[in-house]
Amino acid sequence: MPNKEELIKYTAEFFERHWPRDLELSPPVWDIGWSWSGSVPHHDKGGVYALFSANGDVLYVGLGISSGGGPYDQHGISRRLIAHVIATDKSKGRGHYVPQDKWQDVKDLGAVGFPAEYSYLAAALEDFLIRKLAPSRNAVKKRGVVA
């Protein structure tokens, strides 16, 4: 099974190929090791998230981008995780989370958030990582090898 180190390695490879070289802005980095309380990593950005097992295996890679407006514009990662992955921990209350029932094997999560003007690269990174890592919980149709 792919692990966190491979996720970071392939992300670096992706940015080496696709991040604009003429920018003074460094490529985004993974924030891994959320404590299941407070805001999710890169909650205020769109980007890519990864779900991990207890021993650090990558179980799933997903996309969280927001094209809507309003007060939570660009909060794609947090919107996606709250809608599909995490739930409020009823024993602890607001601001504390647990995996939703279908994600009980998830023990950690991480995200890489993009500046709004480069959020279009998030979909490409998600596809690249799924093809390179073939996480067990991603759809079979996206698996394959990318040169």
N, C-alpha and C positions, 0 to 999 in steps of 0.2 A: 504494500500500500504506500502511496506517496505521503511524504511528511512535510512539516513546516519548512525545513531547510530546502527541500526541492521546490516548494512553492515560491520561496524567496529567490532562489536561483533562476527559475524560469521567468519570474517577474523582471528580474534584472536583465535577462536576455531580451525580453520583449521591449523594455525601455531602451536598450542599446540599439535595437533595430528601428524603433518608432517614435521615441521622444524627440521633439525638435532640438537639434544641436545648437541652434543659434539663440536659444533662450538662456537667460541668466538664472531662470528658475530650475531647481533640481527636480528630477522625477519624483512622484509620490512614493511613499514608503509604507510598508505594512505596519499596522498597530495591532499586535496580537497579545492576548493575555487579559482580556476583560474580566472584571470581578463579578459580573452578573448584577451590578447595581450602578445606578447613575446612567449617564448617556452612553450609548454604544460607541465604539471607535468611529471616528469621522462622521458622527451623527448629522453634521450640518453640510455634508457633501454628497454628491453622487459618486459611485465607484463600484468596486468589486468587494465581496465579502467571502470568507471561507469558514467552514464549520469543521471542527476537529474532534476526534475521539479522545478518550482519556490518555492514550499513549502518544498523542500528537499526529495521528494519521489524518490526512485530509479526506473528509467524508463527502464534502459538497463545495462547489464554487458557484456563486451566484452574482447577479447583477442588480444593483440598486441605483437607478438613475431617476431623476424627477424632471419632467418637462412642464409641470404645472406652475402656477404662480402662487401668490398669496404669501402669508407669513412663513411658510415652511418650504418655499422654493429652494431647490437644490438639497433637500434633506432626503434624498433617495435611499441611502443606505438604511437610515433609521426607519423610514416608512416601510421598506421591504421587510426588514427583520421583525418589526412589530406586527406586521400583517401576516407573516408566514412562518416565523421561526421561534420567536420568544413570546412569553406571556408573563403577566404580573404574578409574582410569587404571593399568593393570597395569605400565606402565613406571616409574611413580613410587610406587605403593603406596597403602596406606590413607590416607584423608583427601584424596586428589587424584582429580579426576573428569574425565570426558569425556562428551560426549553419547552415548547409546545409538545403535546403527546407524541406526535409522529417523529419528533427529534430528540427523544429521551437519551439516545446514545451520544448526543453532542455535549461535550464537557468544556469546550472553549470555542471562541470565535475571534476572528480578526477581520480587518478591513483595510483597504487602501482607497483613500479619498482623492478625487481629482479637482483641480481648480475648474470652475464652471466653464471657462473657455476651452478646456481640453477634455471635458467629460465624454465627448464622443469616442475617445480612445478606450473608455471603460468596457464597452461592448466587445471591442477587439481583444482586450486583455482577458476578459472572461472566456471567450471562445478559445484563445491561445492556451490558457491554463487548463481548460477542460480537455483539450486535445492532447496536451503534453502529459497531464497527470492522470487522466481517466478516473476521477474520483468515483467511488462505488455508488454514491447516491445521485449522481448526475445521469441524465437521460442517455441511453445507449446511442441514440442517433448522433450525438455530438462527439462521441469518442472517436479516436483515430490518431494518427501520427502526423505531426506537422514538421516539415523539414526545417 
